[in-house]
């Protein structure tokens, strides 16, 4: 299984608390594997499999001003190629 380094800056950190940040890998919540701070999230997402892997990032919650509900999502696809077969015989 592979891993991907992830750095997500929270450009609007002053608008909404970062506690409602989520990171999903292939429909599995992997938020707990990342380090969260006021200015972003960072870490390694482990468990990528060969082929297509879908990563979804989501920040949501009430804004600091006015109490409006804020939600932003980003999705990306990471392709992992199989290791080349080496015939050592």
TORKOL-4160 file (C-alpha; in steps of 0.2 Angstrom, whole numbers, padded with zeros to 4 digits, m for minus):
89
<pt num="1" X="0000" Y="0000" Z="0000"/>
<pt num="2" X="0006" Y="0018" Z="m0004"/>
<pt num="3" X="0006" Y="0034" Z="0005"/>
<pt num="4" X="0003" Y="0052" Z="0000"/>
<pt num="5" X="0010" Y="0067" Z="0009"/>
<pt num="6" X="m0004" Y="0080" Z="0011"/>
<pt num="7" X="m0003" Y="0099" Z="0016"/>
<pt num="8" X="m0020" Y="0108" Z="0016"/>
<pt num="9" X="m0019" Y="0127" Z="0020"/>
<pt num="10" X="m0034" Y="0135" Z="0028"/>
<pt num="11" X="m0034" Y="0151" Z="0019"/>
<pt num="12" X="m0051" Y="0156" Z="0027"/>
<pt num="13" X="m0046" Y="0150" Z="0044"/>
<pt num="14" X="m0053" Y="0167" Z="0052"/>
<pt num="15" X="m0070" Y="0163" Z="0045"/>
<pt num="16" X="m0074" Y="0146" Z="0052"/>
<pt num="17" X="m0067" Y="0135" Z="0066"/>
<pt num="18" X="m0056" Y="0121" Z="0059"/>
<pt num="19" X="m0063" Y="0107" Z="0070"/>
<pt num="20" X="m0076" Y="0102" Z="0057"/>
<pt num="21" X="m0062" Y="0098" Z="0045"/>
<pt num="22" X="m0063" Y="0080" Z="0037"/>
<pt num="23" X="m0052" Y="0071" Z="0025"/>
<pt num="24" X="m0058" Y="0055" Z="0017"/>
<pt num="25" X="m0049" Y="0042" Z="0007"/>
<pt num="26" X="m0059" Y="0030" Z="m0004"/>
<pt num="27" X="m0075" Y="0033" Z="0007"/>
<pt num="28" X="m0065" Y="0030" Z="0024"/>
<pt num="29" X="m0063" Y="0045" Z="0036"/>
<pt num="30" X="m0044" Y="0047" Z="0039"/>
<pt num="31" X="m0044" Y="0064" Z="0047"/>
<pt num="32" X="m0037" Y="0057" Z="0063"/>
<pt num="33" X="m0021" Y="0053" Z="0054"/>
<pt num="34" X="m0017" Y="0071" Z="0051"/>
<pt num="35" X="m0011" Y="0085" Z="0062"/>
<pt num="36" X="m0023" Y="0100" Z="0062"/>
<pt num="37" X="m0019" Y="0118" Z="0066"/>
<pt num="38" X="m0027" Y="0135" Z="0065"/>
<pt num="39" X="m0018" Y="0138" Z="0048"/>
<pt num="40" X="m0020" Y="0120" Z="0040"/>
<pt num="41" X="m0019" Y="0101" Z="0041"/>
<pt num="42" X="m0004" Y="0091" Z="0037"/>
<pt num="43" X="0002" Y="0073" Z="0037"/>
<pt num="44" X="0003" Y="0057" Z="0027"/>
<pt num="45" X="m0012" Y="0048" Z="0021"/>
<pt num="46" X="m0008" Y="0029" Z="0021"/>
<pt num="47" X="m0017" Y="0015" Z="0013"/>
<pt num="48" X="m0018" Y="0020" Z="m0005"/>
<pt num="49" X="m0020" Y="0005" Z="m0016"/>
<pt num="50" X="m0015" Y="0002" Z="m0034"/>
<pt num="51" X="m0026" Y="0011" Z="m0047"/>
<pt num="52" X="m0037" Y="0025" Z="m0043"/>
<pt num="53" X="m0039" Y="0033" Z="m0026"/>
<pt num="54" X="m0051" Y="0047" Z="m0021"/>
<pt num="55" X="m0047" Y="0060" Z="m0008"/>
<pt num="56" X="m0060" Y="0072" Z="m0002"/>
<pt num="57" X="m0057" Y="0087" Z="0009"/>
<pt num="58" X="m0071" Y="0096" Z="0018"/>
<pt num="59" X="m0072" Y="0111" Z="0030"/>
<pt num="60" X="m0089" Y="0115" Z="0037"/>
<pt num="61" X="m0097" Y="0124" Z="0051"/>
<pt num="62" X="m0104" Y="0141" Z="0058"/>
<pt num="63" X="m0094" Y="0156" Z="0053"/>
<pt num="64" X="m0086" Y="0167" Z="0067"/>
<pt num="65" X="m0096" Y="0182" Z="0060"/>
<pt num="66" X="m0115" Y="0182" Z="0058"/>
<pt num="67" X="m0117" Y="0163" Z="0062"/>
<pt num="68" X="m0119" Y="0159" Z="0043"/>
<pt num="69" X="m0116" Y="0140" Z="0038"/>
<pt num="70" X="m0100" Y="0138" Z="0028"/>
<pt num="71" X="m0095" Y="0123" Z="0018"/>
<pt num="72" X="m0081" Y="0120" Z="0006"/>
<pt num="73" X="m0076" Y="0103" Z="m0002"/>
<pt num="74" X="m0062" Y="0098" Z="m0014"/>
<pt num="75" X="m0059" Y="0081" Z="m0022"/>
<pt num="76" X="m0045" Y="0074" Z="m0031"/>
<pt num="77" X="m0040" Y="0058" Z="m0038"/>
<pt num="78" X="m0023" Y="0050" Z="m0035"/>
<pt num="79" X="m0017" Y="0036" Z="m0047"/>
<pt num="80" X="m0005" Y="0023" Z="m0040"/>
<pt num="81" X="0004" Y="0013" Z="m0053"/>
<pt num="82" X="0009" Y="m0005" Z="m0050"/>
<pt num="83" X="0026" Y="m0009" Z="m0046"/>
<pt num="84" X="0036" Y="m0016" Z="m0061"/>
<pt num="85" X="0039" Y="m0034" Z="m0060"/>
<pt num="86" X="0057" Y="m0039" Z="m0059"/>
<pt num="87" X="0062" Y="m0057" Z="m0064"/>
<pt num="88" X="0077" Y="m0061" Z="m0054"/>
<pt num="89" X="0079" Y="m0079" Z="m0059"/>
